[in-house]
Amino acid sequence: MFIVYRLINHTKKEVYHGITQDLHQRLNSSHCVGVTKALSHWKCGVDKITVQKLSNHYKQPNASEVAHYYEESYRSRKGYRNIRTAGK
């Protein structure tokens, strides 16, 4: 199962969409330790970050398509920047 998710960093006023099979593991093993290049400037222990699980998919290509749709169509709060993923 693939999860499509949204991270909102209220401190930096940025939004990120992604996919994973284990959201908790993804946050702790790459996003919050600087491995994900797009989020390497985020400080998980300091910044106020909201995690939203958006949908589940059986196939990775479907999840990726949905994540990119959210990335393209998301209209965040005024002043928030949408961080683009490296994929597709």
C-alpha positions as CSV (number, residue, x, y, z in Angstrom):
1,M,0.0,0.0,0.0
2,F,1.3,3.4,-0.9
3,I,0.3,6.5,1.1
4,V,0.0,10.0,-0.5
5,Y,0.8,12.7,2.2
6,R,1.2,16.4,2.7
7,L,3.6,18.1,5.0
8,I,3.0,21.7,6.0
9,N,5.8,23.6,7.6
10,H,4.1,26.5,9.3
11,T,7.4,28.0,10.5
12,K,8.9,28.2,7.0
13,K,5.5,28.6,5.3
14,E,6.2,25.7,2.9
15,V,4.1,22.7,1.7
16,Y,5.4,19.3,0.5
17,H,3.6,16.4,-1.1
18,G,5.0,12.9,-1.3
19,I,4.4,9.1,-1.3
20,T,5.6,6.3,0.9
21,Q,4.7,2.9,2.2
22,D,5.5,3.9,5.9
23,L,4.8,7.5,6.7
24,H,6.3,7.4,10.3
25,Q,9.5,5.7,9.0
26,R,9.8,8.2,6.1
27,L,9.6,11.2,8.5
28,N,12.1,9.8,10.9
29,S,14.6,8.3,8.4
30,S,14.8,10.8,5.6
31,H,12.7,13.9,6.0
32,C,13.8,14.8,9.5
33,V,17.5,14.0,9.1
34,G,18.2,16.0,6.0
35,V,18.3,13.1,3.5
36,T,15.4,14.5,1.4
37,K,17.2,17.3,-0.5
38,A,14.0,19.3,-0.9
39,L,13.4,19.3,2.9
40,S,17.0,19.4,4.1
41,H,16.5,23.0,5.4
42,W,13.6,21.9,7.7
43,K,14.2,21.4,11.4
44,C,11.7,18.8,12.6
45,G,12.4,19.3,16.2
46,V,12.1,23.1,15.9
47,D,9.7,23.9,13.0
48,K,6.0,23.5,13.5
49,I,5.1,20.8,10.9
50,T,1.6,19.3,10.2
51,V,1.4,15.9,8.6
52,Q,-1.7,15.0,6.5
53,K,-2.4,11.5,5.1
54,L,-4.3,12.2,1.9
55,S,-5.0,8.8,0.3
56,N,-3.9,5.1,-0.1
57,H,-3.1,3.3,-3.4
58,Y,-2.1,-0.3,-4.2
59,K,0.3,0.7,-7.0
60,Q,3.2,3.2,-6.8
61,P,2.5,4.8,-10.2
62,N,-1.1,5.6,-9.2
63,A,0.2,7.1,-5.9
64,S,2.8,9.2,-7.7
65,E,0.3,10.5,-10.1
66,V,-2.0,11.6,-7.3
67,A,0.8,13.2,-5.4
68,H,1.9,15.2,-8.4
69,Y,-1.8,16.2,-9.0
70,Y,-1.9,17.5,-5.4
71,E,1.4,19.3,-5.9
72,E,0.1,21.0,-9.1
73,S,-3.3,21.9,-7.8
74,Y,-2.7,22.7,-4.1
75,R,-3.6,26.2,-3.2
76,S,-1.9,26.7,0.1
77,R,-2.6,29.5,2.5
78,K,-1.5,32.9,1.4
79,G,2.3,33.2,1.6
80,Y,3.0,29.4,1.7
81,R,5.4,28.0,-0.9
82,N,4.8,24.7,-2.6
83,I,8.0,22.6,-2.6
84,R,8.3,20.5,-5.8
85,T,9.3,16.9,-5.6
86,A,12.2,15.5,-7.6
87,G,10.1,12.8,-9.3
88,K,8.1,12.9,-12.6
